Amino acid sequence: MDELPSACQKVLDAASESGLAIEIRLMNDTTRTAEEAAAACGCAVAQIVKSLVFTGKETGVDYLLLVSGANRVDEAGVAAHLGEPLKRPRGEHVRDVTGFAIGGIPPFGHANRLRTFMDEDLLAFPEVWAAAGTPNAVFAADPAAIRDATQASVIRVA
């Protein structure tokens, strides 16, 4: 196998540190969107893990939401759970906080530790696919293992 890009190596190292064995696949086509990733991985869109960063409007705390590719975040519902309204930060902020560009943000391996929440719908699958640091790198894993590796709280996001 060719050498992994440094962003992918960070993801692989973080997975290993959390006890999760993953195999990163570099795809020929982009996996930037849930639809593109599902097509490349040969799975349902709902099996794609979207790693989305939101910021609390009142506290400025950044949150990571791991969302099924088939779902849109109900910001008001999630905000009620968190106790503050949310805003979508700019791409530059997301990159500063995670260390990854939008379209390649993995569930773990970030530059800063983020309070993480997982969409309960992801746990319906034996396997899900997540970004692995670049817009064409992915890995498959048991969603419960991703939940454990990220110490995510499971919530309804849609």
Secondary structure, DSSP 4 states (H G I P E B T S, - for coil): -PPPPHHHHHHHHHHHHTT-----EE-SS---SHHHHHHHHTS-GGGEEEEEEEEETTT--EEEEEEETT----HHHHHHHHTS-EEPPPHHHHHHHHSS-TTS--SS--SS--EEEEEGGGGGSS-EEEE-SSTTEEEEE-HHHHHHHHTPEEE---
